[in-house]
Amino acid sequence: MREEKKMSYTTHQSQTTDMLIVGGGVIGCAIAYELSKRGLQVTLLERGRLGLGTTCTAAGMLAPVAERFKHRGLGSFARLSLDYFSIWAEELWEQSHVDIELRKRGLFIPVGSAEDVQDIQNELQQTNTYSNEGGIDSGGIRWHPSSQMMKMEPRLSSELQGAFFLTDEGHVSPTKLTFALARSAERYGARIVESQTVTHILHKSGRVIGVETLGQSWHAGAVIICSGLESGMLTRDLGVDLTFYPVQGELAVVRSHALQMESVVYGNGTYIVPKSEGNIYIGATSHAMRYDRTVKVGAIQRLISQATCLVPALAEAEWIQAWAGLRPATTDGLPFIGPVKGYDGLWLAAGHYRNGILLSAATGIGLAQWITDGVQQMPWPVMTHFSPQRAQVRALEFS
């Protein structure tokens, strides 16, 4: 444990709260909402503008089976999270009057060759089994050969062998979800402060007592770090070395009111997500260790080409824009969620990679329950997989 940071409050303004959350993306806002709903005094600090980091660059897919998670615990946690979104949608509308645009209208996984049908089916069935014991039943995954597929979704290419249809999966608006969580948290008394860059975590005698920003100190009974890629920089100052890797992902947006698709199309390396007002998200590339948000022309060309092979009518869509986001990945592909050993009052919820939206409900609900019930009362056994204390990690295979 490193030497404690010397604290001088003579030149700093000081604020006090029960719970201090560092990071205003979807994860931080989810935890703020769930903690404030439980009656705790919550302050959330965001270094820039709320939800304008990784969150706003996501497509918002809710697809725990289509993701085909290799890790049993992560698949189970993802399905658990999906189940809470219907509850959230009603709660958040009541509190904030924001429609998070939850659309659970199914997802197609198109298959181009007969040889791939059995392999994909095996992967989906395996993922379905451990993503939720007793969750999606066998009827939730259905194979439709080309003729049946075209009746269900005539916009898919007739050149395909067919498609698997996952009945329970869908998507949500990441920006509206984050805004609804933040506004609802404020309705329960939470304080959200933007343009506050946290520089240090304050601690005394093995206990975290707050954080320091430029010109201000914030005291709290507990501190929860939800700062994505920057989370490791803050914990490193305490001698807690947690490694996060940037994975850049590019995404394109087109518009077509004529297409009128309802379901997500999740191809090999390409997804197509129909949004409101005729907008359609096409994503996403994956570039490990690329720490920039520049969009490459060639990458967008490849995405559009792959998407139009699946849905030919996309070639007639109107171009809107493209962007790139940085996903916070860990070396073993699992998020860090839970208390940090060696420092009472310090919690972590970061490293959700490209599944921050999907995992936000279970992360927010699970961590809030864990904090309020006490550090020894983990709500779900599956959360042991995400402990910041896990000693050994395997290399994450980036696609």
Beta strands, then each sheet from edge to edge (+ up, - down):
strand 1: 13-22
strand 2: 42-45
strand 3: 61-62
strand 4: 107-111
strand 5: 141-145
strand 6: 162-166
strand 7: 170-171
strand 8: 191-193
strand 9: 198-204
strand 10: 207-213
strand 11: 216-225
strand 12: 244-255
strand 13: 264-266
strand 14: 271-274
strand 15: 279-283
strand 16: 287-288
strand 17: 318-330
strand 18: 336-339
strand 19: 346-350
sheet 1: 8+ 2+ 1+ 11+ 10- 9+
sheet 2: 8+ 2+ 1+ 11+ 19+ 18-
sheet 3: 3+ 7-
sheet 4: 5+ 6- 4+ 13+ 14- 15+ 12- 16+
sheet 5: 5+ 6- 4+ 13+ 14- 15+ 12- 17+
end
